[in-house]
Amino acid sequence: MSELLSPLSFCVFDLETTGGNLKSDRIIEIGMVRIENLKITEKKSFLVNPKRQIPDFIQRLTSIKQKDVENEQTIEQIIDEILEFIGDRILVAHNASFDVPFLNAVLKRLGRDELENRSICTNLMTKYLIPTLMNSNLNYMSQIFEISHNNAHRALDDADATAKLFLKYLDIFENKGIKKVNHLYYPKNRFELDLKHFKKKTHTNEDVIQNINNVKKPFLITFKGDQGVILYAYPCNGSSKEEKEFLHEKVNSLEWKNVSIRLAGPFVEALIKLDLVLSKIDRKYQDEILENIKKYNFKDVDIKSSEMKSKFDLLNQSDFIILNHLVPGQYTIYPIAMMGKKSGLIFRYPGHKKKLIQYLNSKSSRLQNGKYKKQVVSATLKEIFDTYIAKCLTEDKEVMLLSRHSNFKENEKFFKNLENFLTKNKNTYDYPKHYI
């Protein structure tokens, strides 16, 4: 148990209100959960009579009806119990920028002192820990971390789910070696779940090797020497014991000062990430990297076979590529002529159907007008990239190709093909439940 985190005491809370106006709206329910010694120790909730009509949409959202609160106590009558439960504990909420000011507004209206407790927002913390996550609402986070959350928008159930999510985050902070309590409040660029940094001053070769062995899915490992010079980088598929043993040898032989391991999701993403740094690496190592990618990924591939040739032709005739994203329920699309972070779109489907169509039409126009000149990846990596994509196409997995000549808005066949692809290619990365 963490000697740093276990002495801390938290009060996780959630408010249901008649609306979002701090001056005119009122609390209709509050749920509170205490965390002591990294465990949930006590829960308390109150329905609150707001002495005003609850808007219909709030009744539908929360399932709290006017009749449910008519005979309940007012906030004036229960505020002392609420403040006693909170005490001097650190406040935690999934939307602390709303809940904390709203509660303080109530205290001010009642002539009480505002809370001086420090506060943590698990919603904001989520965005720091999982930067590429598009949806950080409590219900979705409960799904991906397998937290029971059956009554969304009921204060105690929301507070309980937030508490369990927060405890998972505390466990993550501990596993990632948190050194200061202050890092709970400012975790940006320190504890991302898809990335881990190792420093020679504080980590051993065995630390790096152990983490390499623990990752079962594609990742990019980067070694840096003095003054941040990139010594070596390698995209590992994550499943080959021999490939990892090769990386063990690099850990032991390179004079590294810093090592980073970044989860990639699809192996194609690891290749794209490699392409961003490959030209900065010494030429003798570039050749070694390329040869080992071929050795561990294409040993059973006959690039001269008729099937592979047909897939190469299909790739050459295509303009877009769709992949699973590392985060479950998210997908990435790139124009093949310009692969990279800034040119791609991360989307959810079908929720972002309109956004996807707008992206495809916009990029298709740019392609048609010749505004994308760059190769898919650098010439150095192009053969490997093309071979891997062709291999995926022969196995009918991981990638979907599109042509700019499709009428995306009207083409129901496109959507049917997309849905078939997404159904067949389930996300298998177990992220962020399993992180680096």
Secondary structure, DSSP 8 states (H G I E B T S, - for coil): --TTTTT-EEEEEEEEES-S-TTT--EEEEEEEEEETTEEEEEEEEE---SS---HHHHHHH---HHHHTTS--HHHHHHHHHHHHTT-EEEETTHHHHHHHHHHHHHHTT-------EEEHHHHHHHHSTT-S---HHHHHHHTT----STT-HHHHHHHHHHHHHHHHHHHHHTT---THHHH--TTT--TTEEEEETTT--HHHHHHHHHH--S-EEEEEE-GGG-EEEEEEE-S--HHHHHHHHHHHHHS--SEEEEEE-SSHHHHHHHHHTTGGGS-HHHHHHHHHHHHHHHSTT--TTSHHHHHHHHHHHT--EEEEE-SSTT-EEEEEGGG-STTT-EEE-TTTTHHHHHHHHHHHHHHHHTT---S-SS-HHHHHHHHHHHHHHHHHT-SEEEE-TTS-TTT-HHHHHHHHHHHHHS---S-TTTS--
